[in-house]
């Protein structure tokens, strides 16, 4: 919540039911007041009703609708940067927890942005913002109508597009990830769609040595993102 409050204009109201004398809540209330954000108190049941969840820890922030970044502006910006681009394109990630975790990982790794599909995928909701632990206030998230078309536009700006797939012949650690690139992470169950896979410059896999065939989508994203970071630090 601190991160959301520090993002100017994002929070409209802070509502709490917890003990107002607790150090954590005092800090949030003080910060909200400094930012000119309305602060009010409600019963715990009222708070649960507003948040649609009992997992609010006694305080919630009422935020403005999330503002998505413009994809073409983002690609233009990163293509002109002195450091290689690091984007993550999500081909139908439906679980809010996965989306939030991927946004958080991308931000922590110094990535440039996350791209999601407008339909049949999770959007940036309060649940996603909570899972992202404040990363949505720092990292551009773009929403596009067509992932395949977005890939074409990224490639036109010199960005290599790398798909992740369990059946790819090349392990992720053998690929050169120091170039400007965008990783494409597929749906939790179906993986990459056929057209999106065909649009990728190449695909990489994460070797599996246990009895299960794949990793959680957010974990797979973290593995390949940080391999790109490692390679760039060692160049």
N, C-alpha and C positions, 0 to 999 in steps of 0.2 A: 504493500500500500504506500509505503514511503516513496517508491519509485514513481508510482502513479501521481502522487501529490507533487513531486518535483517536476513532473512534466506539465508545464504551464497550461492551464485551461482544460486539462483532461478530466479532472474530478469536479463534479457539481455539488456534491454533498457527502459528508461523513456522518453516518448514523451508528450509535453505539449503545450497547446494553451492558457491557462489561463494567467492572469496577473503575470509575474514573480516576482513582488515585494510583492505579498501577502505572509503573514507569513507562511501559510500552505505549499504553493508551495516551498518557499525558503527552508523550512526544508526538504522537500522531495528531492529537487535537491541537497542540501548539503549532505544528507545521501547517495544518489546515487553516488555522486562523491567520497565520502569517501570509498565506496564499490567498486570503479572502474567500475561502471555501466555507459554505454554510455547515454548521455542526449542530446535531440534534441528538436527543436520547429517545430510545424506544424500549419496549419490553423485549425479552428474549424471543417470545413467540412472534411478535410483530417483525422482529429482525429476520427470523427464519422465513416468514411469509414473504418479505420483500426480496430476500436473497434466493428463495426457492431451495434453500439448503440449510441443514443444521450445522454444517461445517464452516461456520463463519468466525469462530473464536471471539464472538462478542462485539465485532465491529465490521462494518461494510462501507465501501465507497460506491456512491452512485455516480457513474461515469457517462460522459457523452458517447454517442455511437462511435465505434472505432473508425478512424480515417485511414483508408488504404492508400499506399503510395502509388504513383503512376509508374507502370512498368517501363515504358519507353524512356522516361526521364531517368529512371534508375540505371538502365542499361547504358544510356548515353554517358551518365556520370562515371560509372565504373570502368567503361571502356577508355576513358580519358585519364584515369588514375595512374599514378606512377608505380603502383603495386598491382600484381595480378588479381583479377576479380575472383571472388569466392561467393557464388550464389547457390541457393538450394531451391530446386523446383519440385513441387509435390504433386504427383499424378494421382489425385483422388484419395488423399489421406482423410479418413472419416472420423477417427477417434480424437476428441479434443485434447486428451492428455498427450497423445503422440504429437499433435501439432504444437502444443505449448512447449513440450520438451525439445522439439527440433528448433523452434525459434530461440529458445534459451541457449541451446548448444551453439547455434550459428552466431549468436551475439557474443557469447563467451570466447569463441574462436576468432573473433574479429572479422566475421563474415560481412558481406555487403547487403544481404537481404534474402528474404524467403518469398517464393511465388506460389500461390495456391490457385486451384481451379474454382470458378464461381459456382458451378453446380456439382452435385453429388460429391461433396467434400466438406470437411469442417471449415467453418469461418472463424474469425477472431471474435469470440464471445467472452463474457466474464470468466467462464471456466478455463478457457484457453489462456487468458491473461494471467490467471492465478497460477496455472501450470508453468507458464513462462517466467514467473517470478520477477516481473518488471521488465523483461527484455523487450516487450512490445512497445515500450516507450522510447527505446533507443534504436531498434532495428527496423528498417523499412519492410513492410509486408505488402505485397502486391496481389491483387486478385484479377485474374484474366479469364475470359470466356473460353479460350482455346489454348491448351498447353502446347500442342504441336505447332501452332502458329507462333506462340511466344518463343519456342525454341528456335524457330527460323529467324526471328528478329534478333535474338541473342547471338546466334551464329554469324549473322550479317555484321555484327559489331566486333567480330574477332574472338568471341567467347566459345571455348570448346565445351561441348555438352557430353557429360559422362553419365550413362545410365548404370544403375545398380541392379544386378540380377543374379540369382543363385546359380543359374546355369551358364553364366559367362565364363569363357575359357581363361581369361586373364585375372589373376588375383589383384585386388586393389593396390597392394603394396608394390607391385611390379609396374604399375602405370606411372607415367610422368605427370604428376599433379601440380607442377610448378607453374604451368601455363594459366592464363585467365580461363576459369572454368565455372560451369554450373553442374552440380550433381543433381540427378533426377532420382527421386525416391518414389517407388510405386506404392500402390494400394496395399493395405495390410494383408489382404487375402489373395488378391488377383495379381499383384505385382504390377509391372509396367504394362500399359495397354500396347497393342500391336503397333499402332501408328507412332506413338511416342517413342517406342523402342527403335523403330526404323529411323527416326529423326536424329537419334543420338549419334555422335561421332564414333563412340565405342562404348562398350559396357565392361564393368568389372564385377567380380564376385568377392564375397567374404567366405573363406573356407570354413566348412562346418565339420567338426570332428566328433560330435556327440550323436545322439539318436534323433534329435530334432532337425528339421530341414532348414530352418531359418531363424533369424533374430527378430525381435520386436523392431518395427520400422524406425522408431526414434533412436534405438541403440545402434542399428545399422548406419543411420545417418551420422551419429557421433563418431563411429569408427572411421568412416571414410573422410569426414571433415577434418578430423585431427591427424589423419595421415597426410592430408594436403598441408596442414600447418607444419607438421614435422619436416616434410620435404622442403618447404620454403625456408624454414629456420636453418636447415643444414646445407643450403645451396652455397 
